[in-house]
Amino acid sequence: MFVERLRKRRDELAAAQAMVVKDMHPDVARIMGNVQTLLLCELAEHLGFRDQQLREDLHGGFPIIGCVAHCGEFPSEDVPPLMTVESLMAVSKWAQHAVKGHMNKNVEHAAEVYSQSLHEAQVDGTLDGPYSRAEVDERFNGRWIPVPRFPLGQGKRIRAIDDASIYMQNATVGRSWKLVLESLDHLLVLVRTWLSAVSHDGKVEVVYADGSVKRGVLHATWKKEDVMKLLGRLLDLKGAYKQLASKPEHAFAAVVSMLNDE
C-alpha cells in the first residue's frame, strides 16, 4: 500500500531528518520540527513538482516580504514590488505609534483575539510571545513593523485576521509567477476520466490531452464496482498558512499586534 511505503520511507529518513531539524533556526524548528520535510521533498520530486526553492524554504523558512523566488510549477507573470524592503524602515516609527489607535477602532471581541493568540503561542507554537512593546523594541532595536490582528465574525465564531497591508509589508512582495488554483471543473473532469478509464474486463486506459495513451490493468485487490463508487470529502486545514515557518530574518516585519487590557 502507498501509505505503508510512505511510513517505511519516513523511518528510513529518520536519522537524516533529525540532523536537518538540528540545523534549523530555533524559530523554524518550533514549527517545522515535527514535519517530515525530507519526505515531502521526495514526494514533490516524484510528482514532478517544479520548485527548486522548496527544500530551502521548508528548512529555512518561507519569505513573507521582498521578491519571492521563481516557481517553475506555475505560469510566468512578472509582478514587481511597489516598494523595497528597505523602505519599510521609513514607516516603522509611524506604524508603531499608529497601530494602537488603529486597533482601538475595533475593540469588540479584542479579548477573544488575545485569547486565541495566547493559545497559538503557548499550545500551537505558531506564535512567539506575548511581548510588551518595550521587549519588542529591545529585540529589534526599535526597527520593527506591526501587523495588527483584528476579529472577523464568521457565524458564531470569531476568527483572528492579520493585516499585513496597512503598514506596507505586502507592498514589498514581488513575484515572477502566477498561482493557478484548480476549480470544480477540474474535479469533474478528473471524476469523468476515472469513471471512463476502466473497462468491464479490468483494463485501464487513460488518454492525455496531447493524444498519448497510457494503459494498464486494475490491481487484483480492486473490483470494478468498487472503483466506480467514488466518494467526495471537503478538507479544511486548520490555520493552513501557520503550518509553515517564515524566514527568521523577516520577523521584524511580522510583529503581530493586538489589544490587551490586562
N, C-alpha and C positions, 0 to 999 in steps of 0.2 A: 504494500500500500504506500501511497505517496507520503502520507503523514508519518508513517514509520520510517521511511527513508530520511525525511527531514530530521526526525528525532535522532536517528543514528548519526547523521552528519553533524548535527549540533553537538553531540557528545564527542565526536572526533575533533571538532574545532575548539573544545572547551579550554584547553591549555593556551592556545593562541588567542582566544577571546579574552581570557584573563589578563594576558600581557597587554592587549590593546586597551582594556579598561584601566589598567595600572598606569599607562602612559597618558590617559586623558586628563585634561584640566579638571580640577575638582568640580567646577560648576557644570561641566559637560557630563562628568561621570555620575553626578547626582541624578540626572535624568536618563542618561543612556546606559548606565552601568548594568542594568538588567535586560538590556535589549541585545538580541543575538545579531549584532551588526555584521559580522563576517558572513553569517548565513544569509542575511538579507542581500549582501553584495553578490554572493554566489548565485542567488536566485535571480537577481537583476541581470547578471551576465548571462545566465542560462536562457532567460526570456528575451535576450537581445535588447535590453533597455539601454539606450544610448545616452548615458550621462557620465562623463569622465570625472565629474566632481563629486559624485555621490559618496564614495568611500571617505574622502577627505571631510565632507560636510557631516557625515554621520559620526565621525570620530573627533572632529574639531569644532563642531557647531555650525549651524547654518547662518548665513549673513542676513541681517534684518535692516541694514542701511547700506547705501552705496550701490555700485553696479554688481549684479549677480552674474556668475559665470554662465557661459552659453550651455544650453541643454540640447543636445542633438536629437532628443526624442520628440521634440515639438517643432513646428514650422518656425522659420525665422521671422522676426518682426522687431525692428530697431526702435526702441523707445528710450531716449536718453533721459537722465535725471533732470529735474527742474532746478536743482541747486546741489552744491557739493556738500560732502560730509563736513568739511572744514567750516562751511558757512553756518552750520548748526550752532557753533560756539558763539556766533554773533547774537543769537536769540536766547541763549541759555539763561542768562540772568533775568531777562524779561519773563521768560517762561516760568522760571522758578517762583517769581513773585506773583505771576498772574494765575497760576494753577489753582490756588486755594479759592480765589474769587470765582473762578470758572466752575469749580465743583460745588460751591455754595448755591449755585443757581438750581441745583437738583439734589436737595438733601433727603428727599423721601427715599426710603429703603437704603440709605447710606450705611446703616448698621448691618443690614443683610449683606451688602457688598463687602464690608470689612470682615464679617464672619466667614464668608466664602473664601476670602483671600487668606485668612489665617489658616483655614483648612488646607489650602493649596501649599502653604509654606510648611506647616507642621506635620501634615499627613501625606499629601501627594508628592511633596518635594519639587513642585514645578515653580515655586517662588522662593526667594531667599529673603528672610526678614521675620518680623517687621523692623524697620529702622526709622528713627526720627530724622528730621531734615538735617540736624547737626551731624548725625552719623553718616548720612549720605554725602554731605559736604566733605567730611573727612576722608571718606573712601575715594571720592573722585576729585579731590582738591577743588571743590566748588564748580567743576566743569561737568555738568550733567543736564539731561533734558527729561522732564517729566512726561509720563504717559498717563493722563487722567483716566481713571476707571469709573464708569458710571453704570447705574442699574437700567435694565431693559426688561419690561414686563412681557412675559410670554405665557398667556393664560394665567394660571395661578402661580407660576414660577417666576422668580426674579433671576435674570441672567446678568452676570458681570461682563461688561464690554470695555475693552481697552481702545482708546482713541489715539492712534499714532499719527494722525493727520494734522490736528490743530497746532501742534508745535513743530511741524515740518519734517519729522523723521521720514515719513513716506515719500516726501518730495525728493529725497536724495536717492531713491531707488531707481536704477535703470536696468533695462533688460534687452536682450537681443533675440528673444524667442517669445512665442505666444502660447499660453496654456490652452489646450483644447480638451474640453470635457465631453465624455460620451453622453448621449441623451437617451431617452426612452426608445427612440427609433433604433439605436444601435442594439439595445437589448432585444427588441422584437426581431431584428434581423438575425441575431445570434440564436434565438429560440427557433426560428423558422429553419435555419441552417441545420441545427441539431436534429430537429424532428424529421427532416428530409434526408439526412445523411445515411441513416441506417436502413438497409433493405430487409425484407422478410426473412432472408436466409442468414442474417447476421453480418453481411458485408457492409463496410463503411466507405463512403466516397464523398469527398469534400472538394467542390470546385471553387477555385480562387478567382478574384476579380480579373487577374491577368490571363485567365483561361487555363492555367495549370491545374492539375488534379492530383490529389493525394488519396491513396486507397489503403485500406487495412481491414482487419477483422475484429468484430466485437469481442471483448475479453470473455473468456469462458465463464467467469463468475457473474457476468451480466446477462440478463434476458432482455429481449427487445421490448417486451411490455413494461419492464422496469425503466428502461431508458426513456420511454415515452411519457412517464409520469414525472413531469417537471414541476418543481415547486419553487416559489419565489419568496424571498425574505429581504426586508429592508434593514440594513445595519447602520447604526449611527455611532461613530466613535466618540467616546466621551472626551471632550477637550482635545480634539484631534491635533491641533497645532501645538498644544503644550506637550505632546509626547516626543517632540524633537527639541534638542538643545540649540540655543543660539550661540553665536561666537562670543566668548568671554570678553573680547576686546570691544564689543558693541554694547556692553552692559551699561555704559554711561548714557546711552540714548534710550534705555528701556527701563527707566525707574518708574515702576507702576505706582501711581499716587492716588490716595483716597482719603476721605474724611474719617477721623476717629475722635469721638467725643470723650473717650475715657481719660 
